[in-house]
Amino acid sequence: MAHHSPAFLALVDATRPIVHEVSIAETQERLRANPKARLIDTREDDEWAKGHIPGAEHIGKGVIERDIEEKVPDKSTELILYCGGGFRSVLAANALQQMGYTNVASMAGGWREWRAAGAPIEGA
């Protein structure tokens, strides 16, 4: 697991209360219930290449603000973001909310918890 600096953790902790977080089970249920929901992997390219959640789209945190409107023009689309551990996706979800996206969530625990739960993966 990556070491996170105190300032980074403080930023994530300050952002969490304004971002909706969903569990692994809630993510799976939301994806079953809403076929139009989009699961977005915000990790780096090398992380994505090592494995990801089936059906996820890769838009790294470094480019999501730049690319999201082209890829998801309807700002009411349900978006569930994940990263390695649920930190970067909180920050990305907050940025998308600030850009006017109204149905954004971050998957708590990220890729690590998804894998630990034995949920399906691909590309690994």
FENHU-V131933 format. One record per residue. N is the residue number from 1. PSI is psi in degrees with one decimal (NA if undefined). Layout:
N_PSI + N_PSI
//
This chain:
1_140.8 + 2_145.3 + 3_131.5 + 4_132.6 + 5_155.7 + 6_-38.7 + 7_-39.0 + 8_-47.1 + 9_-37.4 + 10_-40.4 + 11_-45.8 + 12_-45.5 + 13_-35.5 + 14_-26.1 + 15_-30.8 + 16_-42.5 + 17_-17.7 + 18_7.3 + 19_134.9 + 20_125.0 + 21_142.3 + 22_149.6 + 23_174.3 + 24_-48.6 + 25_-42.2 + 26_-38.0 + 27_-48.7 + 28_-42.8 + 29_-44.0 + 30_-40.0 + 31_-34.9 + 32_-42.1 + 33_-28.3 + 34_94.8 + 35_-16.3 + 36_-6.4 + 37_146.8 + 38_128.4 + 39_119.1 + 40_122.3 + 41_115.8 + 42_10.8 + 43_173.9 + 44_161.0 + 45_-43.3 + 46_-33.7 + 47_-45.4 + 48_-44.9 + 49_-25.9 + 50_-9.0 + 51_150.6 + 52_174.3 + 53_131.9 + 54_134.4 + 55_-8.0 + 56_153.6 + 57_142.7 + 58_115.7 + 59_98.3 + 60_150.9 + 61_-31.9 + 62_-18.9 + 63_-0.9 + 64_-41.5 + 65_-35.0 + 66_-38.5 + 67_-16.1 + 68_-40.8 + 69_-30.7 + 70_-41.1 + 71_-32.9 + 72_80.9 + 73_-27.8 + 74_109.1 + 75_-2.7 + 76_-1.3 + 77_135.8 + 78_123.2 + 79_128.3 + 80_118.7 + 81_145.3 + 82_158.0 + 83_-155.6 + 84_-41.6 + 85_4.9 + 86_14.1 + 87_-57.6 + 88_-34.4 + 89_-29.6 + 90_-45.8 + 91_-40.4 + 92_-40.9 + 93_-40.7 + 94_-43.3 + 95_-42.8 + 96_-38.0 + 97_-43.3 + 98_-25.9 + 99_0.4 + 100_3.1 + 101_130.7 + 102_-4.2 + 103_62.1 + 104_138.9 + 105_157.4 + 106_133.4 + 107_112.2 + 108_135.5 + 109_-19.7 + 110_-155.8 + 111_-41.2 + 112_-46.6 + 113_-34.3 + 114_-49.3 + 115_-42.1 + 116_-29.3 + 117_-6.2 + 118_18.5 + 119_158.0 + 120_143.7 + 121_160.9 + 122_157.7 + 123_3.7 + 124_NA
//
